């Protein structure tokens, strides 16, 4: 999900909020949305206040000059009449991407707020740090910032084939590019070589950066690459991978959502291979 260009991020709330403000309110990892289930909308802060719904607020910035807040609600908060609590994934392709991108940002902020109420060093309650988005322990001074976990994604190519895998956690028959979290002391490139060997048993070369995407499940930064097959036989790790295959670009399986960086990586790479080979891709 791309953060929209018209969104101006900030952690410092204005002294005076002019006009309406949007409330990206989460309870138990679910976003509060109102209106028609086919076109749900994010409620206004004042609407939550009228409904008697309160929670800790975190200023996010402005979307088209409209102030936006992330709000941490108690887990058992009931949805008011005409609203519902929905997981972000269920809102893909329903909520406009600019709003969904800010909702994803909000989710990362409220999840950080929920999981950093106490100091990880001495166990004392933390408080919001003045001047920046951080939690500080008043007892020992330890400062905790919102967590970001870098993860690599790589689409391996071989002639006019792409390597796609179906992880054990994937729904249905969906296949995607390989991915994995960066470990301490690793570069992204180190991680790609290690994860590809561990997950499917092959070697790769010619790594090329594609793009990155914030992925709020719960706090990842996906960094995508392409790579060329360098050798080895496919040996999927059964603890993580249900199946891995080389797919011709004219016979692709079910793929991830168009909103994901995985889909953009696959579509862009397949289109390039098609241009080079004169094959019409089918997905």
Steps between C-alpha positions, in 0.01 A plus 500: 500500500641837398480799732314757288692808382229733638550365852728710721623285791571651840510387862423846642129581518395854411412729787156547348328244275311688231192318373443125502771247584516134396517229765697186409387316812608144575375249755668160517679561165172582321415837345174676580317579174149631441249512218419253226693172519581535130637853549612532863632834622728611782295692762568853624652561841197704603268211408690271738478764771124526455476120524697506825791306350840607631857381474856624497564724199811521283522767235595369155496806274271651237331349197390775261514745795284270717659402832535125565529321833583144595294400804571206729167364625453241776481150353136454607374827350165438325439651157228768505185462292573508129868410549709187524851388596686349203846358438709701254540208260122475463493863382736449206337614175207647698656802674685743268875439505594844645274437800617142533865614502432740787302232683803271470721774643251551782493130578877492544483798736221358718664156508823662618306699760325185624819293529728764654305602809785375720876544479682204347805574715361550851125426474370841610207664317608715206371838383491678167825686434471870425591611149509161326307179448658296779434348841733591785545338838498764776693267729802398290469728196477221242337618175302268270408602147235338277639171377576440133607151392680486161416204282623403156291380208654355186360379169744257341495466120631228269466576128127577465403328823450643850539316829186521714424327827195426709577548867322284755318810629366608157125476436373267227729442204677836502869516404740789551865604497732379774529717812663500841609723787849645525701362791739691725825585322364428151473723198193468279718319244628256763144431602390429142774242444436333838120493477497365142738218598302421816155513343556336160866382490629695198757775439432837338701777341455846342294648781319819398296729721136544394309701763396503865166504680390551856304190599316537828458133594604606750804724434700384198685689231503281189804560278457330163763378254528294187772238454614245245521127562862393553474125568360222716188284513179617661468351848218686682529512879178326614494696826433821303426418137208282385611513136749683277514485120635665190205657318506604137385860459210378282371261772501681833311379810279700738697807612488743796283812520584781255554725803800296614857560394520128418242540224665812361837321501355199318297703248789731414753220463267280296420792268872561446567131427205502259639797310840334475361165381190607305276286722160618619483456882197332652413534869 
